[in-house]
Amino acid sequence: MPKDVLFILNKLNEEGYEAYIVGGCVRDKLLGLIPHDYDITTSAEPHEIKRVFKDFKTILIGEEFGTIGILIEETLYEVTTFRIDGKYKNFRKPENVIFLKSLREDLKRRDFTINAMAMDSKGELYDPFGGKNDLEEKILKAVGNPNERIKEDAIRILRAIRFAGRLNFYIEDELFDAISFERKLLKKISPERIFDEFSKMITAERPSYYLLLMEETGVLEIIFPELKRTVGFSQFSPYHDKTLFDHLICVMDEVKPDLALRLAALFHDISKVDTLSIGEDGRGHFYGHEILGADLVSEILKRLRVSNKIIEKVKILILDHMKVHSEMTDKALRRQIKRVGRENVLDLYDLLIADCKCTRIDRDASFIINRKNRVKELLDEKEMKTEKFLEIDGNDIKALGFNEGKIIGKILKDLENLVLDDPEKNKKDYLLEYINKNYR
């Protein structure tokens, strides 16, 4: 236990109060993990906590809910009074709390048994609800009635799925049934809270596990009804041996844990459902699914209040995922780099490689890997390193007698394309001569 945490526990004990570390830090210690932070719970009430630590800077994090922050050497430690919660409002937080002197009653209000354990400064464990045994048995179980715990704060539905996926735990039957039964309560939760939990899932190891749990519990159709349509959807293609949903979560598993890239992987083919046509050969075709899909994903992510920066990258990757083939020339690759952005283009190729891996088992991705390697080489060219790479600018064009902004803009765009096709032409004298010959 860190020395500052021990100091806080011991100082409260010396003043006659009970004090323990509680929740996730205890769980992680029992799992052999290093806790990221430590939550402390105590029988001392907020005004008493402030008195005990009067020589330290204290911050009112949530005094009405019993939480005081204590700043020790630039690290903030949260200390919360034993409490029970009053009536919950909006399925997310209590209207008020009642301070207690009972550790057991405080632990009783927590979500899951594995989070309802406390430990004192000597390392003695307090585990009234069997959390340690559930850790050993790899079972996720609610404290008390699971329906009541979910009704108190419906985000616990997603927290349960996240804990089960992260720890590879089995969701106990009663909790599983409660999640399924109460899943519509998620509609009462703010989009920001939902996406915060979801983003933690899809940037974790094996994100497909979380999506499968969401589908099994019925949560998927509540948060992503558009994605639910892909479950069981056949692609009618010799290149695909998976249903569309299974393909999407496979691709998500294969790419690195970058949020925008994982989102693009999950949604890149979402509009195949809307664009399916069957050819005379019985094969499925999905013309324009990437265009329709980019627009649909933008709507979905805006609904969840995702940042414009993330949305824009996801759209770029989805729009271009059908624009790579084995015969692409350097000219085409340079245009792609400019279109997609040098900061996104390698992620695009990682998406394409994963997409290929998640089709037929024997499908060869070597041509995509070769194109990616060539893109890496092209990224070192001067013309690819900066947004403004031409050896002339608008002032040079004005000096030739062109004054209208639209004309100057068109000339610059044409010259960019000219130089992307042949970088050797990016010489000031050549470009000025080219303008005189072609725009007079």
C-alpha positions in Angstrom: 0.0 0.0 0.0 1.5 3.4 -0.9 2.9 5.4 2.1 0.6 8.3 1.6 -2.5 6.0 1.7 -1.2 4.4 4.8 -0.6 7.8 6.3 -4.2 8.8 5.7 -5.6 5.6 7.1 -3.3 5.7 10.2 -4.0 9.4 10.9 -7.8 8.7 10.8 -7.3 5.7 13.1 -5.3 7.7 15.5 -8.1 10.2 15.8 -10.5 7.4 16.7 -12.1 6.8 13.3 -12.4 3.7 11.2 -10.7 4.0 7.8 -10.2 1.5 4.9 -9.2 1.4 1.2 -12.3 0.2 -0.7 -13.6 -0.9 -4.0 -11.5 -1.3 -7.2 -8.1 -0.9 -5.5 -8.9 -3.9 -3.1 -10.2 -5.9 -6.1 -7.1 -5.2 -8.1 -4.7 -6.0 -5.2 -6.4 -9.4 -4.7 -6.0 -10.1 -8.5 -2.3 -9.3 -8.2 -2.7 -6.1 -10.2 -1.3 -2.7 -9.3 -4.2 -0.3 -8.5 -4.3 2.9 -10.6 -5.8 4.8 -7.6 -7.0 4.3 -4.1 -10.4 5.2 -2.7 -10.6 5.6 1.0 -13.8 5.2 3.2 -14.1 6.3 6.8 -16.5 6.7 9.7 -15.4 10.3 10.0 -17.9 12.8 8.6 -16.7 15.5 6.1 -16.2 18.2 8.7 -14.2 15.7 10.8 -12.1 14.7 7.8 -11.2 18.4 7.2 -10.3 18.9 10.9 -8.0 15.8 11.0 -6.2 17.0 7.9 -6.3 20.8 8.7 -2.6 21.0 7.9 -3.1 19.8 4.4 -5.0 21.3 1.5 -8.5 19.8 1.3 -10.8 20.1 -1.6 -14.6 19.7 -1.5 -15.1 17.2 -4.2 -18.7 16.3 -3.2 -19.1 17.3 0.5 -22.9 16.7 0.4 -22.1 13.1 -0.7 -19.4 12.8 1.9 -16.3 13.1 -0.3 -13.3 15.3 0.6 -10.1 15.4 -1.4 -6.8 15.5 0.4 -3.8 16.8 -1.5 -0.4 15.2 -0.5 2.6 16.1 -2.6 0.6 17.0 -5.6 -1.5 13.7 -5.5 -5.2 14.0 -4.6 -6.7 11.3 -2.5 -10.5 11.0 -2.2 -11.8 10.2 1.3 -15.6 9.4 1.6 -17.7 9.0 4.7 -19.6 5.7 5.2 -23.0 6.3 3.8 -26.2 4.9 2.4 -27.9 6.4 -0.6 -31.3 8.0 -0.6 -33.9 7.7 -3.3 -32.3 7.5 -6.8 -33.4 10.0 -9.5 -33.1 9.6 -13.2 -31.7 6.1 -12.7 -28.2 7.5 -12.1 -27.6 9.2 -8.7 -29.2 9.5 -5.3 -31.1 12.7 -4.3 -29.3 12.6 -0.9 -27.1 10.4 1.3 -27.2 9.5 5.0 -23.9 9.3 6.8 -23.3 6.1 8.9 -20.9 4.5 11.3 -21.2 1.0 9.7 -18.8 -0.2 7.1 -21.1 -3.1 6.2 -24.0 -0.8 5.3 -21.6 1.3 3.2 -20.4 -1.7 1.3 -24.0 -2.9 0.8 -24.8 0.0 -1.5 -22.1 -0.9 -4.0 -22.7 -2.5 -7.4 -20.9 -5.8 -7.5 -19.5 -8.1 -4.8 -16.0 -7.8 -6.2 -16.2 -4.1 -5.6 -17.7 -4.4 -2.2 -14.6 -5.2 -0.2 -12.5 -3.1 2.1 -9.0 -3.4 3.6 -7.5 -1.7 6.7 -4.0 -0.4 7.1 -2.8 -3.8 8.4 -4.0 -5.6 5.3 -7.0 -7.2 6.9 -9.8 -7.9 4.4 -13.5 -7.0 5.1 -15.7 -9.0 2.7 -19.3 -9.4 4.0 -20.7 -10.3 0.5 -18.2 -12.9 -0.7 -16.4 -10.8 -3.2 -13.1 -12.6 -2.7 -14.7 -16.0 -3.4 -16.4 -14.5 -6.5 -13.0 -13.3 -7.7 -11.6 -16.8 -7.3 -14.6 -18.4 -9.1 -14.5 -15.7 -11.8 -18.2 -14.8 -11.3 -19.6 -11.3 -11.5 -22.5 -10.9 -9.0 -24.5 -8.0 -7.8 -24.6 -7.0 -4.2 -28.1 -7.9 -3.1 -31.0 -7.7 -5.6 -29.5 -7.1 -9.1 -32.6 -5.4 -10.4 -32.5 -2.9 -7.6 -28.8 -2.2 -8.2 -29.5 -1.5 -11.9 -32.5 0.7 -11.1 -30.3 2.8 -8.8 -27.9 3.5 -11.7 -28.6 2.0 -15.1 -25.0 2.6 -16.2 -24.2 -0.5 -14.1 -25.5 -2.5 -17.1 -22.5 -1.5 -19.1 -20.2 -1.6 -16.2 -21.2 -5.3 -15.7 -20.5 -6.1 -19.3 -17.2 -4.2 -19.1 -16.0 -6.0 -15.9 -17.0 -9.4 -17.3 -15.1 -8.7 -20.5 -12.0 -7.2 -18.9 -11.7 -9.9 -16.2 -13.0 -12.8 -18.4 -15.7 -13.4 -15.8 -19.0 -15.2 -16.1 -22.1 -13.0 -15.4 -24.1 -14.7 -12.7 -27.6 -15.8 -14.0 -29.6 -13.4 -11.9 -27.5 -10.5 -12.8 -27.6 -11.5 -16.5 -31.4 -11.7 -16.4 -31.6 -8.3 -14.7 -29.4 -6.7 -17.3 -31.7 -8.1 -20.1 -34.9 -7.2 -18.3 -33.8 -3.6 -17.3 -31.8 -2.8 -20.5 -34.3 -0.1 -21.7 -33.3 2.0 -18.7 -30.1 2.8 -20.6 -32.3 5.3 -22.6 -32.5 7.3 -19.4 -28.7 7.6 -19.2 -26.8 10.5 -20.9 -25.1 9.7 -24.2 -21.8 10.9 -22.8 -21.9 8.4 -20.0 -22.8 5.6 -22.3 -20.0 6.4 -24.8 -17.5 6.7 -21.9 -18.2 3.1 -20.9 -18.4 1.9 -24.5 -15.1 3.5 -25.5 -13.4 1.7 -22.6 -14.8 -1.6 -23.9 -13.7 -1.2 -27.6 -10.2 0.0 -26.7 -9.6 -3.0 -24.5 -8.2 -6.3 -25.4 -10.6 -8.6 -27.3 -13.3 -5.9 -27.8 -15.5 -8.5 -29.7 -16.2 -10.2 -26.3 -18.0 -7.1 -25.1 -20.0 -6.8 -28.3 -21.1 -10.4 -28.1 -22.2 -9.8 -24.5 -24.1 -6.7 -25.5 -25.8 -8.7 -28.2 -26.6 -11.7 -25.9 -28.1 -9.4 -23.2 -30.1 -7.3 -25.7 -28.2 -4.2 -24.9 -26.9 -3.9 -28.5 -30.3 -3.1 -29.9 -30.8 -0.4 -27.3 -27.6 1.5 -27.9 -26.9 0.6 -31.6 -30.1 -0.6 -33.3 -28.3 0.0 -36.6 -25.6 -2.5 -35.7 -28.1 -5.1 -34.4 -29.3 -5.5 -38.0 -26.0 -7.0 -39.0 -26.4 -10.0 -36.6 -27.0 -13.1 -38.7 -26.8 -11.1 -41.9 -25.3 -13.2 -44.7 -23.0 -11.5 -47.2 -23.7 -14.0 -50.0 -20.1 -13.9 -51.0 -17.4 -16.6 -51.6 -15.0 -14.1 -50.0 -16.8 -14.1 -46.7 -17.3 -17.1 -44.4 -18.8 -15.0 -41.5 -22.0 -13.2 -41.0 -21.7 -9.4 -41.2 -21.7 -8.9 -37.4 -19.1 -11.6 -36.8 -17.0 -10.0 -39.6 -17.2 -6.5 -38.1 -16.2 -7.6 -34.5 -13.4 -9.7 -36.0 -12.0 -6.7 -37.8 -12.3 -4.7 -34.6 -10.2 -7.3 -32.8 -7.5 -7.2 -35.4 -6.7 -3.5 -35.4 -4.7 -1.6 -32.7 -6.6 -0.1 -29.7 -7.0 3.4 -31.2 -10.6 4.6 -30.5 -11.3 6.0 -34.0 -9.8 3.1 -35.7 -11.7 0.6 -33.6 -14.9 2.5 -34.3 -14.2 2.5 -38.1 -13.5 -1.2 -37.9 -16.8 -1.9 -36.1 -18.9 0.2 -38.5 -17.1 0.0 -41.8 -19.6 -2.3 -43.5 -22.7 -1.3 -41.5 -24.6 -0.2 -44.6 -24.2 -3.4 -46.4 -27.6 -4.2 -44.9 -29.1 -1.3 -46.9 -27.3 -1.8 -50.2 -27.5 -5.6 -50.8 -28.3 -6.7 -54.3 -27.9 -10.3 -55.6 -26.2 -10.7 -59.0 -27.1 -13.4 -61.6 -24.3 -15.5 -60.2 -26.0 -15.5 -56.8 -23.3 -13.3 -55.2 -24.0 -10.3 -53.0 -23.1 -6.8 -54.1 -23.1 -3.7 -51.9 -22.5 -0.8 -54.3 -21.9 2.5 -52.4 -22.2 1.0 -48.9 -19.1 2.9 -47.8 -20.7 6.3 -48.7 -24.0 5.4 -47.1 -22.1 3.9 -44.1 -20.0 7.0 -43.5 -23.2 9.1 -43.2 -24.9 6.6 -41.0 -22.0 6.3 -38.6 -21.8 10.1 -38.4 -25.4 10.1 -37.2 -24.8 7.4 -34.7 -21.7 9.0 -33.2 -23.3 12.4 -33.1 -26.1 10.8 -31.2 -23.6 9.7 -28.6 -22.0 13.2 -28.4 -18.7 11.9 -29.8 -16.2 14.6 -30.7 -16.1 16.0 -34.2 -12.4 15.0 -34.5 -13.2 11.3 -33.9 -16.2 11.4 -36.1 -14.2 12.9 -39.0 -11.5 10.3 -38.8 -14.0 7.4 -38.7 -15.8 8.8 -41.7 -12.5 9.2 -43.7 -11.5 5.6 -43.0 -14.9 4.2 -43.9 -15.2 6.3 -47.1 -11.8 5.1 -48.4 -11.8 1.5 -47.3 -13.0 0.4 -50.8 -10.5 2.5 -52.7 -7.4 0.3 -52.6 -6.4 -2.3 -55.2 -3.3 -4.1 -56.3 -2.6 -2.0 -59.4 -2.5 1.4 -57.6 0.2 3.6 -59.0 2.4 6.0 -57.1 0.2 8.7 -58.6 -2.9 7.2 -57.1 -1.3 6.6 -53.7 -0.1 10.2 -53.5 -3.6 11.4 -54.1 -4.9 9.0 -51.5 -2.5 10.3 -48.9 -3.6 13.8 -49.5 -7.3 12.8 -49.5 -7.1 10.7 -46.3 -4.4 12.7 -44.6 -0.9 11.5 -43.7 -2.0 11.1 -40.1 -4.7 8.6 -41.1 -3.4 6.8 -44.1 -1.5 4.0 -42.3 -4.5 3.4 -40.1 -6.5 3.0 -43.3 -4.1 0.3 -44.4 -4.3 -1.4 -41.0 -8.1 -1.5 -41.4 -7.8 -3.0 -44.8 -5.4 -5.7 -43.7 -7.7 -6.6 -40.8 -10.7 -6.5 -43.2 -8.9 -9.0 -45.4 -7.9 -11.3 -42.5 -11.5 -11.5 -41.4 -12.9 -12.7 -44.7 -11.9 -16.2 -45.9 -9.3 -18.0 -43.9 -7.1 -18.4 -47.0 -7.5 -14.9 -48.5 -4.2 -13.3 -49.3 -3.5 -9.8 -47.9 0.0 -9.4 -49.4 -1.1 -6.9 -52.0 -2.4 -4.6 -49.3 0.7 -5.0 -47.2 2.8 -4.2 -50.3 0.7 -1.0 -50.9 1.1 0.0 -47.3 4.9 -0.4 -47.5 4.9 1.8 -50.6 2.8 4.4 -48.8 5.4 4.5 -46.0 8.1 5.3 -48.6 6.0 8.0 -50.3 5.3 9.6 -46.9 9.0 10.6 -46.8 8.7 12.6 -50.0 8.8 16.4 -49.5 5.4 16.8 -51.2 3.8 14.5 -48.7 5.3 16.0 -45.6 3.5 19.4 -45.6 0.0 20.6 -46.4 1.5 23.4 -48.6 4.2 21.8 -50.7 4.1 23.7 -54.0 7.2 25.8 -54.8 4.9 28.7 -55.6 1.9 30.3 -53.8 -0.9 32.6 -54.4 1.3 35.7 -54.4 3.4 34.3 -57.3 0.2 33.7 -59.3 -1.0 37.3 -58.5 2.3 38.6 -59.8 1.4 37.0 -63.2 -1.7 39.2 -63.3 -4.3 36.9 -61.9 -6.4 38.7 -59.2 -9.7 36.8 -58.8 -9.6 34.5 -55.8 -11.5 31.6 -57.4 -9.2 31.5 -60.4 -6.1 31.5 -58.1 -7.6 28.7 -56.0 -8.4 26.6 -59.1 -4.8 27.1 -60.4 -3.3 26.1 -57.1 -5.5 23.0 -57.0 -4.6 22.0 -60.5 -0.9 22.5 -59.8 -1.2 20.3 -56.6 -2.6 17.5 -58.7 0.1 18.0 -61.4 2.9 17.7 -58.8 1.3 14.7 -57.0 1.3 13.0 -60.4 4.9 13.9 -61.0 6.9 15.4 -58.1 9.8 16.3 -60.5 7.6 19.1 -61.9 7.5 20.9 -58.5 10.0 23.6 -59.7 9.1 27.3 -59.6 10.2 28.2 -63.1 8.3 25.2 -64.6 5.1 25.9 -62.7 5.1 29.6 -63.7 5.6 28.6 -67.3 2.9 26.0 -67.0 0.4 28.7 -65.8 1.3 31.1 -68.6 0.7 28.3 -71.2 -2.5 26.9 -69.8 -4.4 29.8 -68.1 -4.1 32.7 -70.5 
